[in-house]
């Protein structure tokens, strides 16, 4: 039997500079992402689309969600396989290409997890579990572009 999980968030625009959307450059792209019981995420548009550098943009959040999903799935698999992970960091990156009509899409995301394991004898299994984590990641299974991973295990 399959399970369904629901998620509810509120996105609230906070960028009205006093004249609403009277002109493309007349409003800020600032907004908050809210969910019950959680601190707000301060967000904006990418700087290329008049956002500010001090807030998260949707493109960064998508790359982060893919990285988080892979990490959490991987750590669960490692714990079940008795692979003792002592450190994990991922320098993930994504490429989005705009089209001439003003739209666009991500063409790929690359995850670069660097993992430390407690025992050198765990390295091969730790490396192999990245492929399984990729196959099981809910977010990676939900996007229509390649998500590659280039793991390093030490």
C-alpha positions in Angstrom: 0.0 0.0 0.0 1.4 3.4 -0.9 1.5 6.4 1.4 0.7 10.0 0.6 2.3 12.9 2.4 1.0 16.5 2.2 2.9 19.7 2.5 1.6 23.2 3.1 3.5 26.4 2.8 2.6 30.0 2.4 4.5 32.4 0.2 3.9 36.0 1.1 5.2 38.8 -1.1 6.8 41.6 1.0 8.2 43.7 -1.8 5.6 46.3 -2.3 7.6 49.6 -2.4 4.4 51.6 -2.2 3.2 51.5 -5.7 2.6 47.8 -6.1 3.5 46.4 -9.5 3.1 49.8 -11.3 6.3 49.0 -13.3 8.7 46.1 -13.7 11.4 47.9 -11.8 9.1 49.5 -9.2 8.7 46.6 -6.8 11.1 44.3 -4.9 11.0 40.6 -5.4 11.3 40.0 -1.7 9.0 37.4 -0.1 8.8 35.1 2.8 8.2 31.3 2.7 6.2 30.3 5.8 5.1 27.0 7.3 3.5 26.4 10.7 6.1 26.1 13.5 9.1 27.1 11.4 11.2 30.2 11.0 10.4 32.1 7.8 12.7 31.7 4.8 13.6 35.1 3.5 13.5 34.8 -0.3 13.7 36.8 -3.5 14.3 36.4 -7.2 17.7 35.6 -8.7 19.8 38.8 -9.1 19.4 38.4 -12.8 15.7 39.0 -12.3 16.1 42.0 -9.9 16.4 40.0 -6.7 18.9 40.7 -4.0 22.0 38.8 -3.0 21.1 38.5 0.7 18.0 36.3 0.3 17.5 32.8 -1.1 16.0 32.5 -4.6 13.9 29.7 -6.0 16.7 28.3 -8.1 19.0 28.0 -5.1 16.2 26.4 -3.1 15.6 23.8 -5.9 19.3 22.9 -5.9 19.4 22.8 -2.1 16.3 20.5 -2.0 18.0 18.0 -4.4 21.1 18.1 -2.2 19.2 17.7 1.0 17.1 14.8 -0.3 20.2 12.9 -1.6 22.0 13.5 1.7 19.1 12.4 3.9 18.4 9.3 1.8 22.1 8.4 1.7 22.5 8.8 5.5 19.5 6.6 6.1 20.9 3.9 3.8 24.3 4.1 5.4 22.8 3.7 8.9 20.8 0.6 7.8 24.0 -0.9 6.1 26.2 -0.2 9.2 28.3 2.3 7.2 29.4 4.8 9.8 29.4 8.3 8.2 31.2 10.9 10.4 31.0 13.9 8.0 29.0 14.9 4.9 29.2 18.1 2.9 27.9 18.7 -0.6 28.9 21.5 -3.0 25.9 21.2 -5.3 25.4 23.3 -8.5 22.7 23.7 -11.1 22.5 25.1 -14.5 19.3 26.9 -15.7 19.0 28.0 -19.3 16.7 30.8 -20.4 14.9 30.6 -23.7 14.1 33.4 -26.1 10.5 33.5 -25.1 11.4 34.6 -21.5 10.9 31.1 -19.9 13.5 28.6 -19.2 14.4 25.4 -17.4 17.1 23.6 -15.5 19.3 21.5 -17.7 21.1 19.7 -14.9 22.1 19.7 -11.2 25.4 18.1 -10.1 25.8 17.0 -6.5 29.3 16.7 -5.2 29.0 15.1 -1.8 32.2 14.6 0.2 31.7 11.9 2.8 34.0 10.7 5.6 33.5 7.2 7.0 34.9 5.8 10.2 36.7 2.9 8.7 38.6 2.6 5.3 36.9 -0.8 4.8 33.5 1.0 4.5 34.6 3.1 1.5 33.4 0.8 -1.3 30.0 0.3 0.2 29.7 4.0 1.1 30.4 4.8 -2.5 27.9 2.3 -3.9 25.1 3.6 -1.6 25.2 7.0 -3.5 23.7 5.3 -6.5 20.9 3.7 -4.4 20.2 7.1 -2.7 19.9 8.7 -6.1 17.4 6.2 -7.2 15.3 6.6 -4.0 15.4 10.4 -3.7 11.9 11.8 -3.8 13.0 15.1 -5.2 15.3 13.8 -7.9 12.5 11.5 -9.0 10.2 14.5 -9.4 12.3 16.7 -11.7 12.6 16.4 -15.5 16.3 17.1 -15.9 19.4 15.1 -15.0 20.6 15.0 -11.5 24.2 13.7 -11.5 26.3 12.9 -8.5 30.1 13.0 -8.2 30.8 11.6 -4.7 34.1 11.4 -2.9 34.4 9.1 0.1 37.4 9.4 2.5 
